[in-house]
Amino acid sequence: MVGIAGVEGNGQAELVDAIMGLRPLVAGEVRLDGGRAGDGGDHGPEDITGWSTRARREAGLGFIPEDRHRQGILLDAPLWENRILGHQTLPPAAKGQFIDRKAARADTERIMTEYDVRAPGPDTLAVALSGGNQQKLIVGREMSSKPRLLIAAHPTRGVDIGAQAAIWELLKDARAEGMGILLISADLDELIGLSDTLQVMLRGRLVATLDPASVTPEDLGGYMTGARGAAGAA
């Protein structure tokens, strides 16, 4: 799990957009490397710079967005429709060129059970759920596809302590099973506690590489504001 630390507004959102294909690159390329989590395969690096967001999703990019209401969920749609958002061309949502509603509902029920999404059923409107349960649905949706890379942008923002702890455990379990995770967060304890390595972003550039096992929140804050110099390769 690679953590990206930085004061908000220093390029984290733009980085996520570039990886997801929502923003064109000015320079460089985006390469997706490694096998799908859990399949034991090695697909090799793929240059996905020119790919659409849909193609990137189908190739194994998972996305927990920073703002769940703007990019992650449809409040006036039932949970089963929210379950297939971004995955509507893949099983269990798709059956040929059509949406398989029965399978989508059944898989939504599975996610509700496995990820402790508390709601009456898959036909419940998302607006009826608490913020924590909305977030757990999104986390369950993205992790269920076993992505090659999961981009988790502020995954516990706006949720209560119980939901935060549950999401942390889910991310830890996914990492232990071999899932690659890019974690963007403003919560320093979250970054230090979950990441295997930390990168600091300042004014649109990666300026420091830090070891979460030894860095303190105070030191990390210093790099984020530019009060401390670069550490390691950037």
Secondary structure, DSSP 4 states (H G I P E B T S, - for coil): -EEEE--TTSSHHHHHHHHHTSS--SSS--EE-SPPTTS------EE-TT--HHHHHHHTEEEE-S-IIIII--TTSBHHHHHHTT-TTSTTTEETTEE-HHHHHHHHHHHHHHTT--SS-TTSBGGGS-HHHHHHHHHHHHHHT--SEEEEESTTTT--HHHHHHHHHHHHHHHHTT-EEEEE-S-HHHHHHH-SEEEEEETTEEEEEE-TTT--HHHHHHHHHTSS---S--
